[in-house]
Amino acid sequence: MSHSDPTEKELKQYGLVMAGVLSFFMAVFLYKAWHTAAMALGVWVLFFLTLGLFAPARLERVYRAWMKFAEVIGNFNFKLLLTLMYFIVFTPIRMVASLFREDPLTRKIEPEKKSYWQDCEPRSADPKRFEKQF
């Protein structure tokens, strides 16, 4: 994925969103009485807020680095979630189906059959059935 030439509006939005998210964490740190961490975040909030409002073009390098980082994290999460989905959802379903000898796709080879063709009910020839299919 390429993030070439972000617009000034995107950079401004990025700066303000980062300032907002960091402000939330700063408030949580102040609530927990972690004043040093809150003040450190306060510096970053001011950085993003100032550049986001007055000089969004200066955020381009930070934006590009953040997007590269986000892409790496996104790819990792994508693979992790698909792997977990496979092992937590699909594997148990397959094990239960095997236990009850289910074959929902009718893949079993039956030598006595002449054909595996399955007739289906004919559909109407009305062209209206193609409208709003979903």
C-alpha positions, 0 to 999 in steps of 0.5 A: 500500500502506498501513501504518496503525497497526503493532502494538507487536509489529511495531514491536518486531520492526522495532527488533530486526531493524534493530539486528541488520542494523546490528550485522552491518554494524558487525562488518564495519566493525570487521573492515575497521578502519573504526572511525569508521564502526563507532562511528557504526553502533553509535549506531544499533544502540543506538538501535534496540535500546533503543527496540525493547526498551523503547519500541517505540511511539516507533519508529512514525514511523521505521517509517512512513518506512522502509516508504515508502522500502521501497515506492519501492525495491520498485516500482523493483526490480519494474519493473527486474526485469520489464524485464530479464526481458523483454529478457534472456529473452523477446526472445531466445526470440522471436528464435530462434522467429522465426528457425525460423519457429515459431508455438506459438500457431498465430496464422498465418492460413490462408485454406484452412482452414474452421475453426481449432477444435482438438479435444481428448481428452475428459476423464473425468466423474469428480468426483475429477479436480477434487480436488488439481488442483495 
